[in-house]
Amino acid sequence: MENSVPSAVAWPLAGVDLHRPEDPLLDCLTFVSRLHQLPKSAQALTAGLPLLDGCLTPALFVRAAERAGINSRLVRRPLEGISAAVLPVVLLLNERRAVVLLGWQADGSGRIADPDSGMGEDIWPRQRLVDAYAGSALLVRPAPIFDERSAEHGDLVSGHWFWGTLRNLWPIYGEVLLAAFLVNVFALAMPLFTMNVYNRVVPNRAIETLWVLAIGVAVISLFDVLMRSLRAYFLDVAGKKFDVTLSARLFEQVMGLRMEARPRSVGAFANQLSEFESFREFITSATLTTLIDLPFALLFLAVIAWLGGPLVFVPLALMPIVILYGWRAQSRLRVLVQQSMRQASQKQATLIETLTGFETLRSIGAAGPIQRRWEQVIGSMARIGMRSRLLSASVINVAGLAVQLSSVGILVYGVHRIIEGELSVGGLIACVMLAGRALSPLAQVAGLLVRFDQSMAALRSVNQIMQLPVERPPERNFLHRPVLQGAIEFSNVSFSYPGQQIMALDNISLRIAPGERVAVIGRIGSGKSTLEKLILGLYEPTAGAVLLDGIDLRQIDPADVRRNIGYVPQDVTLFFGSLRDNIALAAPQADDETVLRAAELAGVMSFVSRHPAGLEQQIGERGEGLSGGQRQAVAIARGMLLEPPLLIMDEPTNSMDNSSEEQFKNRLMPLLEGRTLLLVTHRASLLSLVGRVIVMDGGRIVADGPKDQVLEALRGGRLTGRAA
């Protein structure tokens, strides 16, 4: 008789993430973090990162390493260039593999930790390393740790979201400055060429000299074109890197915001984020060359003083007038820009709110008041915009007038000096050309005043966002808890939502054992959903502590918490894409078998099987095209996808009919074995899933015990008036 082979289901697989794809870089990073006594789970290292096919790339490795308190850098270096002083390092191998090099042996072989062997140590011969090595490595070192005893000296800008990025791009901007210097030096060629033609070539009929000078100027002009092209190229490269880095950092900040720090208006917040575009456009566009050219006006003034002596006082007298007028106008423009940005926020808030509630507005016939509100905002923005444009145009006109007056003044004064024999005709013409060159940046800067004010206001606005508290601050060291058992404890917890005076939870204490199934019931506003949000770590309690597996929730990495919790909210939010995309939203690397199992459990297959596209059926934003019950089924499948040890369900069947609900209960019951369930519901039919009931009212627990006893007390009226 053949021995039967146990199926995979029979093996104890608790704590093993079967849904994560093979990711050698992530395995290497978790190993290195443990090696440096900075252990982090895979979920904590990768949460929120734009993984490629569910895996880290070398660039993402650097960002993920920062979360573990590790500085890393990608370098191209031959094996012989990797000394023992920099070990351990992560070697990038061919075929998208990676290993950790721990040390060198006397014979040149390497001591390796290989993800293919579960990060077990092995000795690789030198030739094997040479054949597999792709030529690049990731250097890793623990970041220095400072405490309150270590005072900061000077302005540490390297970690600042803006100045730190700008500092990293300084080598490129240094090349831009060098190119700008050469461009402005080359600009002297034409005035000097013109002066020599009038002063030496024409009087002496020196045709040979004319050709020599013309060829020299032509060569300089070619170099000028080359330098201008290089300057534009360097600015474009720096701008692209600046844009990509800051945009990614800004969005990561937004996704990591603490819930209590989130602005109340989505539209206004979206407008704040869009303001970054104006700042990005300013800092990365060619208009930045105007600001770079501005200091070189002093160079042209110095040459005017050398050629024409006191003629330099003409542009020097006009420059303060332009600067003073521009400064006065800018103070008024700043006020108008701030007003314009407030109106833009109001406009965006109205637009987002209207589009979100479009069906409701149409149904109740409320389009008129919204239209009036919209037209008021648009009218106000138009008036402010017209005033700012007029003010900006006046600055440009004043600057243009100064350029013209400078030319006239130099010509008039220069003619007197020619008559007196103190200046040549060529020198006068060169001075006129140089004066225009010296004053032209001022005229262009005047035109940039509005954009400058808008950009600085946008920078301040974005900086406010970057200063908001996040739930995973870099300086915070969370506990490493990749697997939770599902024990929940509230210890004298009180909580009120930001800006609210009434306590949502008032001195709550309760314990839920691992594998226990508990229902929370109570009237509207009694605090049931708030319990869920605190368990998920979306908010921190005002007083007391929430514990998971006996550990304060604030000590556990939020990524580990949510990886171990399957959450089904009452208000379902779906996103544009396919049904499969929405089910596997938090785990896009999940295989088809896993997705199908979750879809079958939630009842998604009951309506998907009738659609020709199946799980690839496309749905609109917020689940457009699906009924309420179908949206709820997708949310249940999403929460059950990774089979977490702790399930939190808030009215999971409130949009289902009785038949669908009964089928869902029958499918769910076997999966609840060994899992903790917290069920918030008003439907008595769902209570068959639980063995314990908690009754809440006014933010307090008014009853807690075995299901039959609590329900009996409710039917007997002993809790009447306290909970429903």
Secondary structure, 3 states (H helix, E strand, C coil): CCCCCCCHHHCCCCCCCCCCCCCHHHHHHHHHHHHCCCCCCHHHHHCCCCCECCECCHHHHHHHHHHCCEEEEEEECCHHHCCHHHCCEEEEEHHHEEEEEEEECCCCCEEEEEHHHCCEEEEECHHHHHHHEEEEEEEEEECCCCCCCCCCCCCCCCCCCCHHHHHHCHHHHHHHHHHHHHHHHHCCHHHHHHHHHHHHHHHHCCHHHHHHHHHHHHHHHHHHHHHHHHHHHHHHHHHHHHHHHHHHHHHHHHHCECHHHCCCCHHHHHHHHHHHHHHHHHHHCCCHHHHHHHHHHHHHHHHHHHHHHHHHHHHHHHHHHHHHHHHHHHHHHHHHHHHHHHHHHHHHHHHHHHHHCHHHHHHHCCHHHHHHHHHHHHHHHHHHHHHHHHHHHHHHHHHHHHHHHHHHHHHHHHHHHHHCCCCCHHHHHHHHHHHHHHHHHHHHHHHHHHHHHHHHHHHHHHHHHHCCCECCCCCCCCECCCCCCCCEEEEEEEECCCCCCCCCEEEEEEEECCCCEEEEEECCCCCHHHHHHHHCCCCCCCEEEEEECCEEHHHECHHHHHHCEEEECCCCCCCCEEHHHHHCCCCCCCCHHHHHHHHHHHCCHHHHCCCCCHHHCEECHHHCCCCHHHHHHHHHHHHHCCCCCEEEEECCCCCCCHHHHHHHHHHHHHHCCCCEEEEECCCHHHHHHCCEEEEEECCEEEEEEEHHHHHHHHHCCCCCCCCC
